Amino acid sequence: MDSTATQLIKTEYRAFAMKAFKTLNHGRSLGHDRYLELLADRLASVATGELKRLVISLPPRHAKTFMGSICFVPWILAHDPAAKILLLSYGQDLADKIAYAIREIMRSSWYHQAFRTRIAADRAKVSDFMTTAGWRRSVDFDRGRRHRNRRRLHHH
Protein backbone atom coordinates (compact mmCIF):
# COMPACT_ATOMS: atom_id res chain seq x y z
CA MET A 1 0.00 0.00 0.00
CA ASP A 2 1.49 3.35 -0.99
CA SER A 3 1.90 6.29 1.39
CA THR A 4 -1.00 8.26 -0.15
CA ALA A 5 -3.41 5.35 0.38
CA THR A 6 -2.12 4.83 3.91
CA GLN A 7 -2.59 8.52 4.71
CA LEU A 8 -6.17 8.46 3.36
CA ILE A 9 -6.99 5.36 5.42
CA LYS A 10 -5.59 7.07 8.52
CA THR A 11 -7.55 10.30 8.08
CA GLU A 12 -10.72 9.58 6.05
CA TYR A 13 -13.35 7.26 7.48
CA ARG A 14 -14.81 6.54 4.03
CA ALA A 15 -11.40 5.44 2.69
CA PHE A 16 -10.97 3.27 5.79
CA ALA A 17 -14.41 1.69 5.27
CA MET A 18 -13.73 1.04 1.58
CA LYS A 19 -10.47 -0.76 2.42
CA ALA A 20 -12.13 -2.76 5.21
CA PHE A 21 -14.99 -3.78 2.89
CA LYS A 22 -12.52 -5.12 0.32
CA THR A 23 -10.73 -7.04 3.06
CA LEU A 24 -13.90 -8.70 4.33
CA ASN A 25 -15.52 -9.25 0.92
CA HIS A 26 -12.74 -10.83 -1.15
CA GLY A 27 -11.79 -7.67 -3.04
CA ARG A 28 -15.31 -6.46 -3.86
CA SER A 29 -15.85 -2.69 -3.68
CA LEU A 30 -18.19 -0.99 -1.26
CA GLY A 31 -19.63 1.32 -3.85
CA HIS A 32 -19.81 5.06 -4.33
CA ASP A 33 -23.44 5.76 -3.48
CA ARG A 34 -24.14 9.23 -2.12
CA TYR A 35 -25.83 7.86 1.02
CA LEU A 36 -22.61 5.99 1.91
CA GLU A 37 -20.62 9.22 1.61
CA LEU A 38 -23.13 10.96 3.88
CA LEU A 39 -23.14 8.07 6.35
CA ALA A 40 -19.32 8.04 6.48
CA ASP A 41 -19.28 11.80 7.03
CA ARG A 42 -21.77 11.59 9.92
CA LEU A 43 -19.99 8.67 11.54
CA ALA A 44 -16.68 10.54 11.30
CA SER A 45 -18.38 13.41 13.14
CA VAL A 46 -19.50 11.00 15.86
CA ALA A 47 -15.95 9.63 16.15
CA THR A 48 -14.49 13.10 16.70
CA GLY A 49 -17.22 14.06 19.19
CA GLU A 50 -18.55 16.82 16.93
CA LEU A 51 -21.85 14.91 16.72
CA LYS A 52 -23.16 13.41 19.97
CA ARG A 53 -26.12 11.38 18.67
CA LEU A 54 -26.87 9.71 15.38
CA VAL A 55 -29.83 7.61 14.28
CA ILE A 56 -29.27 5.60 11.11
CA SER A 57 -32.47 4.65 9.34
CA LEU A 58 -31.89 2.74 6.11
CA PRO A 59 -33.51 -0.31 4.51
CA PRO A 60 -31.99 -3.75 5.12
CA ARG A 61 -28.75 -4.57 3.26
CA HIS A 62 -27.63 -0.92 2.98
CA ALA A 63 -24.43 -1.22 5.07
CA LYS A 64 -25.74 0.02 8.41
CA THR A 65 -24.04 -2.71 10.44
CA PHE A 66 -20.91 -2.58 8.34
CA MET A 67 -20.46 1.20 8.49
CA GLY A 68 -21.86 1.77 11.99
CA SER A 69 -20.25 -1.12 13.88
CA ILE A 70 -17.95 -3.44 11.96
CA CYS A 71 -15.88 -0.56 10.58
CA PHE A 72 -16.57 2.05 13.21
CA VAL A 73 -15.11 0.18 16.18
CA PRO A 74 -11.69 -0.47 14.61
CA TRP A 75 -11.67 3.13 13.30
CA ILE A 76 -12.21 4.51 16.81
CA LEU A 77 -9.67 2.11 18.30
CA ALA A 78 -7.13 3.05 15.62
CA HIS A 79 -7.25 6.62 16.89
CA ASP A 80 -7.88 5.89 20.58
CA PRO A 81 -6.73 2.33 21.46
CA ALA A 82 -8.14 2.50 24.99
CA ALA A 83 -11.52 3.99 24.03
CA LYS A 84 -14.52 2.70 25.92
CA ILE A 85 -17.09 1.40 23.44
CA LEU A 86 -20.22 -0.53 24.21
CA LEU A 87 -21.56 -2.39 21.21
CA LEU A 88 -25.03 -3.79 21.74
CA SER A 89 -26.76 -6.40 19.61
CA TYR A 90 -30.15 -8.07 19.55
CA GLY A 91 -28.60 -11.54 19.46
CA GLN A 92 -25.51 -13.66 19.89
CA ASP A 93 -25.18 -14.61 16.21
CA LEU A 94 -25.01 -10.98 15.07
CA ALA A 95 -22.66 -10.10 17.95
CA ASP A 96 -20.29 -12.90 16.90
CA LYS A 97 -20.45 -11.89 13.22
CA ILE A 98 -19.59 -8.29 14.10
CA ALA A 99 -16.80 -9.33 16.48
CA TYR A 100 -15.25 -11.63 13.88
CA ALA A 101 -15.26 -8.87 11.26
CA ILE A 102 -13.81 -6.30 13.68
CA ARG A 103 -11.05 -8.73 14.58
CA GLU A 104 -10.30 -9.46 10.90
CA ILE A 105 -9.95 -5.77 10.13
CA MET A 106 -7.70 -5.21 13.12
CA ARG A 107 -5.50 -8.17 12.17
CA SER A 108 -5.11 -7.13 8.52
CA SER A 109 -1.73 -6.09 7.18
CA TRP A 110 -3.02 -2.70 5.96
CA TYR A 111 -4.44 -1.91 9.44
CA HIS A 112 -1.06 -2.77 10.97
CA GLN A 113 0.69 -0.62 8.39
CA ALA A 114 -1.55 2.39 9.05
CA PHE A 115 -2.13 2.17 12.82
CA ARG A 116 -0.36 1.16 16.02
CA THR A 117 -3.40 -0.45 17.68
CA ARG A 118 -3.01 -4.22 18.03
CA ILE A 119 -5.00 -7.12 19.39
CA ALA A 120 -3.18 -8.66 22.33
CA ALA A 121 -1.64 -11.99 21.30
CA ASP A 122 -2.89 -13.76 24.41
CA ARG A 123 -6.45 -12.39 24.02
CA ALA A 124 -7.33 -12.98 20.35
CA LYS A 125 -10.39 -15.27 20.39
CA VAL A 126 -13.53 -13.99 18.65
CA SER A 127 -15.50 -14.44 21.86
CA ASP A 128 -12.96 -12.55 23.95
CA PHE A 129 -10.30 -10.28 22.47
CA MET A 130 -8.49 -7.25 23.79
CA THR A 131 -6.23 -4.58 22.38
CA THR A 132 -2.77 -4.10 23.81
CA ALA A 133 -4.08 -0.78 25.21
CA GLY A 134 -6.87 -2.47 27.14
CA TRP A 135 -10.03 -2.31 25.00
CA ARG A 136 -11.91 -5.58 25.38
CA ARG A 137 -14.57 -7.11 23.16
CA SER A 138 -17.35 -8.57 25.22
CA VAL A 139 -20.97 -9.34 24.45
CA ASP A 140 -23.85 -7.38 25.92
CA PHE A 141 -27.52 -7.58 25.13
CA ASP A 142 -29.49 -4.38 25.67
CA ARG A 143 -32.11 -4.86 28.36
CA GLY A 144 -32.75 -1.20 29.04
CA ARG A 145 -29.68 -0.75 31.22
CA ARG A 146 -27.79 2.52 31.26
CA HIS A 147 -24.10 2.42 30.45
CA ARG A 148 -22.02 5.48 31.24
CA ASN A 149 -18.75 6.77 29.84
CA ARG A 150 -18.92 4.63 26.71
CA ARG A 151 -19.71 5.29 23.09
CA ARG A 152 -22.88 3.32 22.63
CA LEU A 153 -23.58 1.53 19.34
CA HIS A 154 -26.91 -0.27 19.24
CA HIS A 155 -28.29 -2.72 16.65
CA HIS A 156 -31.84 -3.92 16.09
SULHU-V230429 format. One line per field, one symbol per residue. psi: psi as a letter, one per 20 degrees, with the letter a starting at -180 (. if undefined). burial: 1 if it has 16 or more other ideal C-beta (glycine too) atoms within 10 Angstrom, else 0. Layout:
BEGIN
psi = ???
burial = ???
END
This chain:
BEGIN
psi = prhggggghhiohggghgggghgikliqqhrkqhhhgggggghhhghiihphqppooqrqkkkggghifghgghgghhinijqopooqqirgggghgggggggggiiqhhghhhqipqpphjmjqhinqqriiipppqpppokjqppqkqppppp.
burial = 000001011000111111111011000001000001001101110110000000000000001111111111111111001010111110000010111011111101011001101110000001001110001010000000000000101010
END
